[in-house]
Amino acid sequence: MPQAVYIDIADDLRERIASGRLRPGDDVPTEAELAERWHTSRGPIRNALATLRAEGLVETTRGRPARVVSKKATQAVDMSVPFTRWARDLGVEPGAQTQEVSLRRAAELAEPFGISAHAHIVSVLRLRLLDGRPTMVERLNYTEDVGRLLFQVDTDAVSITEYLTEHGHPIAGVQHEIDAMAADERDAALLRVPVATPLLRLSRISRDAEGRVFEVSQDRYLGDVVRFTVSGSGISADGQYLRAVGR
């Protein structure tokens, strides 16, 4: 069966964007121009543009041609993938600049950890980069027995998730929650943006094989660099929409 015309059109435009012939900010040829070039109606053209829009390659606005946008790094929220591995899978170089690793009282984090407010936890504040560009601020918190391992390693040089896994603390279950927040002064300074810049916040609770919470963390992303995708299974048998939770 011949391949649908819109797929060929989308492939051609995608290649032109990838090669730099169409750069961020450039207008894509108009629907009329594409229809003439491909000897087709506007239906396949619109399907091709919708495909590229869904991939985050173009934006469309009523009354003007589609425009190429800076492609955002996409991270699925229905799985847990370490930042370092995720970045390399994207073909970009991950970076880390640790601001502090400290031992402190659990205080306000006692409840999600299920421990006393006077118990100790280990906290990490770390800036993450993609190809040298500030991208995300990690605010990581671990139970004392797990977190003390981080005093023995250069946290700028490792994936903390993978390092802890190698030392007997793999994530057996994880819960994520995504919301928006305004950058505070520390976030703004690290990410080099104004205070109150909108950030995407990914809050994470990680459990071990016994179901014990050993990590309660937040990743605060620049929204113009990263976007999240959620895969859901549709509508349940009782007609209720299913909620997708995860990374």
C-alpha positions in Angstrom: 0.0 0.0 0.0 1.5 3.4 -0.9 2.6 5.6 2.0 0.2 8.4 2.9 1.2 11.7 1.2 1.2 13.6 4.5 3.9 11.3 5.9 6.2 12.1 2.9 5.5 15.8 3.4 6.2 15.6 7.2 9.4 13.6 6.5 10.6 16.3 4.0 9.9 19.2 6.3 11.4 17.4 9.3 14.6 16.7 7.3 14.8 20.4 6.3 14.5 21.4 9.9 17.1 18.9 11.1 19.5 20.0 8.4 19.2 23.7 9.3 17.6 24.7 6.0 14.6 25.7 8.1 15.8 27.3 11.3 13.9 28.3 14.5 11.9 31.4 13.7 11.6 30.6 10.0 8.2 30.3 8.4 7.4 27.0 6.8 6.2 27.2 3.2 2.5 28.1 3.1 -0.2 25.5 2.7 -0.7 26.7 -0.9 3.0 26.5 -1.7 3.2 23.0 -0.2 0.0 21.8 -2.0 1.4 23.0 -5.3 4.8 21.4 -4.7 3.3 18.0 -3.7 0.4 18.1 -6.1 -2.1 17.5 -3.4 -5.0 19.1 -1.5 -4.6 21.0 1.7 -5.9 18.1 3.8 -2.5 16.2 3.7 -0.6 19.4 4.2 -2.6 20.1 7.4 -2.0 16.5 8.6 1.7 16.9 8.0 1.9 20.2 9.9 -0.2 18.7 12.8 2.3 15.8 13.0 5.3 18.3 13.3 3.4 20.4 15.8 2.8 17.3 18.0 6.6 16.6 17.8 7.3 20.2 19.0 9.0 21.2 15.7 6.6 23.9 14.5 3.9 26.1 15.9 0.8 27.1 14.0 -1.3 30.3 14.4 -4.5 31.1 12.6 -3.9 33.5 9.7 -0.2 33.0 9.3 2.2 30.2 8.1 3.5 27.6 10.5 6.8 28.6 12.1 9.8 26.5 13.2 10.4 26.5 16.9 13.3 25.6 19.1 12.8 21.9 19.8 12.4 21.1 23.4 13.9 18.1 25.1 11.0 15.7 25.8 10.8 13.6 28.9 8.2 10.9 29.4 6.5 11.0 32.9 5.4 7.4 32.9 8.8 6.0 33.6 11.9 6.8 35.7 15.0 7.6 33.7 18.1 9.2 35.2 18.8 12.7 33.8 22.3 11.7 32.7 21.1 8.8 30.6 18.1 10.7 29.3 20.3 13.6 28.1 22.7 11.2 26.3 19.9 9.4 24.6 18.8 12.8 23.3 22.4 13.3 21.9 23.3 16.1 24.2 25.9 16.3 26.9 24.6 16.4 30.5 26.4 18.5 33.1 26.1 19.0 36.9 27.2 21.7 39.3 26.7 20.7 42.9 25.9 23.6 45.2 25.7 21.8 48.5 25.4 18.3 50.0 24.3 18.6 53.6 23.1 16.5 56.6 20.1 18.1 58.2 16.9 17.4 60.2 14.0 16.0 58.2 11.7 18.8 59.5 8.9 19.5 56.9 9.9 16.4 55.0 9.3 14.0 57.9 5.8 13.2 56.8 6.5 12.0 53.2 9.5 10.1 54.5 7.5 8.6 57.3 10.1 9.4 59.9 10.5 11.7 62.9 11.0 15.4 62.3 14.2 15.2 64.3 15.6 12.4 62.2 18.5 13.2 59.8 18.3 13.3 56.1 20.9 14.2 53.4 20.0 17.0 51.0 21.6 17.9 47.7 21.2 21.1 45.7 22.5 20.6 42.2 22.2 22.5 38.9 21.8 20.4 35.8 22.8 21.4 32.3 22.3 20.3 28.7 25.2 21.1 26.4 26.3 23.7 29.0 22.9 25.4 29.2 21.3 25.7 32.7 18.2 23.5 32.4 17.1 22.3 35.8 17.7 22.7 39.6 17.6 19.4 41.6 16.6 19.6 45.2 17.2 16.0 46.3 16.6 14.5 49.7 17.5 11.0 51.0 17.2 9.1 54.2 20.4 9.3 56.1 21.6 5.7 55.5 21.2 6.2 51.7 22.3 9.8 51.5 25.5 9.3 53.4 26.9 7.5 50.3 26.9 10.8 48.5 29.6 12.2 50.8 32.0 9.6 49.2 31.6 10.6 45.6 32.0 13.7 43.3 28.3 14.4 42.6 29.3 16.6 39.6 30.7 13.5 37.9 28.0 10.8 38.4 24.3 10.1 37.9 23.2 10.0 41.6 20.3 7.6 40.7 22.7 5.2 39.0 25.4 5.6 41.7 22.9 4.7 44.4 21.6 1.8 42.4 25.1 0.4 42.0 25.5 0.7 45.8 22.4 -1.3 46.6 19.6 1.3 46.5 17.6 0.9 43.2 14.3 2.5 42.8 11.6 -0.1 42.9 8.6 2.2 42.8 8.3 5.9 42.0 5.5 8.5 42.1 5.7 11.8 40.3 3.6 14.9 40.4 4.0 17.8 37.9 2.9 21.3 38.5 4.1 24.9 37.8 5.9 27.2 40.1 7.7 30.5 40.1 11.5 30.6 40.4 12.7 31.7 43.8 15.9 33.7 44.2 18.1 30.6 44.3 16.5 29.0 41.3 16.7 32.2 39.4 20.3 32.8 40.1 21.3 29.2 39.1 19.1 29.1 36.0 20.1 32.7 35.0 16.5 33.9 34.7 14.5 36.6 36.5 12.9 35.8 39.8 9.3 34.5 39.4 10.1 33.0 36.0 7.6 30.0 35.4 9.2 26.6 36.0 8.0 23.1 35.6 8.3 21.2 38.9 8.5 17.5 39.0 8.1 16.2 42.5 9.3 12.6 43.1 8.9 10.0 45.9 11.0 6.9 45.4 10.6 3.6 47.3 12.8 0.6 47.7 11.8 -3.1 47.2 10.3 -3.2 50.7 8.1 -0.2 50.0 10.2 2.2 52.2 10.4 5.8 51.0 14.1 6.7 50.7 14.0 9.7 48.4 11.7 12.8 48.4 12.9 15.3 45.7 12.0 18.1 43.3 13.4 18.8 39.8 12.7 22.4 38.7 12.9 22.7 34.9 13.0 25.7 32.6 9.8 25.3 30.6 11.3 26.6 27.4 13.9 23.8 27.4 12.0 20.7 28.5 8.5 19.4 28.1 6.9 16.3 29.6 4.8 13.7 27.9 2.2 11.4 29.5 1.0 8.1 28.1 -2.4 7.1 29.4 -4.6 4.1 28.7 -7.8 6.0 27.9 -11.1 5.4 29.7 -11.7 2.6 32.2 -14.6 0.2 32.0 -16.7 2.4 34.3 -16.3 5.3 32.0 -13.8 7.2 34.2 -10.7 8.7 32.7 -7.6 6.9 33.9 -4.9 9.1 35.5 -1.3 8.6 34.5 1.2 8.9 37.4 4.9 8.6 37.0 7.9 10.0 35.2 
